[in-house]
Amino acid sequence: MAELELDTAHFTHVTRDLEKDFEFMIGMIFASELEAYNKYVAYAIGKGFGVRKSKTRKNDKGEITRRIFVCNCAGYSVNSSDQEKKYERPEVRCGCHAFIKFKVENGVHEVVEYVSEHNHEFIPEHQRQLIRCGRMISNTCKGVLVDMAKAGIGGTMAYKFLANETGGSQNLGFILRDCQNFLQSERSNLIEWGDCQNLLNHFHSMQIQNPMFFYAQQVDQEGRLTNLFWRDSLSKFDYDCFGDVVVFDTTYRTNKYNLICGPFVGVNHHWKNTLFGCAFLSDETAISFIWLFEMFLKSMGNKAPKTIFTDQDQAMAKAIRTVFPNTQHRLCTWHIGKNANQNIGHLYNKPEFKDKYFSKLMYRCRSEDEFDSTWRKMDEEWGTENNSWLQRLYDLRYK
């Protein structure tokens, strides 16, 4: 990747200027809806609650004359218990009555009613950067994210890079999910309709020639292709015979659109690699992985693998627990070695550390007691007990 010249001052998310003891008062004037909204959002984040735009009133000419902003805990969620919920979200609405009402004339907003009392606890200060209404990706950050994506760097690594440049993720003004959503939108915009249609036409033709050919695509709300999975009849036959153990790898990316290429691979009776299926993914979120694993499972007659090997991606692990609850999830040693070089390179490149401890922990411990004893000795000799990456690896040792 080409070196990026960064001005970190442009990255820092600055909460809109607001006096510490500021309170709204009846009769306050704001020049526009944006100014009024920004002021209320800044006030809300300072207190520890989110904001939603609520009702408006219009005159006979269709002009807005009244506007209301409410606490994001206002009202109650519609009960949809009659429908099966695929993803459960925490309930935040509790009928909070806090709101602010503006009279609008020629775009000027005047406060005419204001309720500041809430019926819920405020969000702690260390979590307020997560409040949705206050999150945004600056144009500078967007430019860097796009440049890094073109260089083949995924959303998670790009987000960590920006967080490091700004002194922590709390200074970015957006969360990892915002970053992934932005990059997914950018990739979807880049994928040319003709390329998508040609590929889908090819898959449709393959399915006509062989009804055992399987493919599935996922589109976003605007009908743009985001994720794609396919497998042929030979892959299904091989999976029926050799599908007890599956390796799923997402380290490959396509050149033109920077889509993630995710093959499902196994080993046959000749100790040769065999392909069970393949996917193009626009991001590495749990939602995308859940969709993919569900399509894989459907294409294989709902036969789940007994064991699946992947890297240490947390979103992938969550998806595996959801779709393959009875499958043993194990980590690929190749990925662990690669990550070790990136995270503890100052130790990993020393033979006295790698051969005596790391390689033994990875391959030569014959019991749990021997593993724990070797790990303790490594901590004592090399002072690794406070290394966060090694600690996460230890927590995942059963995989």
LINLIN-V217517 format. One record per helix or strand of 2 or more residues. SS is the DSSP state (h for helix, s for strand). FROM is the first residue (numbers start at 1). TO is the last residue. Records with the same first field share a line. If there is no record, write none. Layout:
SS = FROM-TO / FROM-TO
This chain:
h = 8-10 / 33-47 / 125-130 / 132-134 / 139-150 / 155-165 / 169-171 / 176-190 / 193-209 / 233-242 / 286-299 / 314-323 / 333-343 / 345-348 / 351-364 / 368-382 / 388-395
s = 29-30 / 51-58 / 64-71 / 99-105 / 108-115 / 214-219 / 225-231 / 245-253 / 260-267 / 273-281 / 307-310 / 328-331
